[in-house]
């Protein structure tokens, strides 16, 4: 089946980390990239000591199945679905999983602690990933 005929879903969630270190992050990225490449999922993970913010995009069943796994993954605390929508195209089409360090233009740790992610609207959340996708030349 051609990629253009596949219905795409875009999903964004946030969670807190259960412990954060480079080894945990590297393990997540290795696992995610292999799984996502096999399942036609692309996306980006913004990971910092106070926040996972991840965008997934791909076929409906694949994205929903992956999110169900994430919800039960003990490396995530209180995962919260922020956006689930149909998508016309991909923001991160060449990335099985793009990772990104802390961005100075994103929310501060204090803002995250005070609920900035949960209170952000869809446009604000997608703007974070839109800006990231332009920076990495997806």
TACORUR-V621356 format. One record per backbone hydrogen bond with DSSP energy under -1.0 kcal/mol. CO is the residue of the C=O (numbers start at 1). NH is the residue of the N-H. E is the energy in kcal/mol with one decimal. If there is no record, write none. Layout:
co	nh	e
CO	NH	E
CO	NH	E
//
This chain:
co	nh	e
2	5	-1.6
3	6	-1.4
8	87	-2.1
9	58	-1.9
10	85	-2.5
11	56	-3.1
12	82	-2.8
12	83	-1.9
13	54	-2.4
14	80	-3.0
15	52	-2.8
16	77	-3.0
17	19	-1.1
21	25	-2.3
22	26	-3.0
23	27	-2.2
24	28	-2.3
25	29	-2.6
26	30	-2.5
27	31	-2.2
28	32	-3.0
29	33	-2.7
30	34	-1.8
31	35	-2.5
32	36	-3.2
33	37	-2.0
34	38	-1.7
35	39	-1.3
36	41	-2.5
42	57	-2.6
43	98	-2.5
44	55	-2.6
45	100	-1.7
46	53	-2.4
48	51	-1.3
51	48	-2.6
52	15	-1.9
53	46	-3.0
54	13	-2.1
55	44	-1.8
56	11	-2.9
57	42	-2.9
58	9	-3.2
59	63	-2.6
60	64	-2.8
61	65	-2.3
62	66	-2.2
63	67	-2.5
64	68	-2.0
65	69	-1.7
66	70	-2.3
67	71	-2.5
68	72	-1.0
70	73	-1.4
73	76	-2.0
75	18	-1.7
77	16	-2.7
80	14	-2.0
83	12	-2.5
85	10	-3.3
92	95	-1.7
95	43	-1.6
98	45	-3.6
100	47	-1.5
103	106	-1.4
108	112	-2.4
109	113	-2.6
110	114	-1.6
111	116	-2.6
112	115	-1.9
115	119	-2.1
121	125	-2.2
122	126	-2.8
123	127	-1.9
124	128	-1.3
125	129	-1.3
126	130	-2.8
127	131	-2.5
128	132	-2.0
129	133	-2.7
130	134	-1.5
131	135	-1.8
132	136	-1.7
133	138	-1.9
//
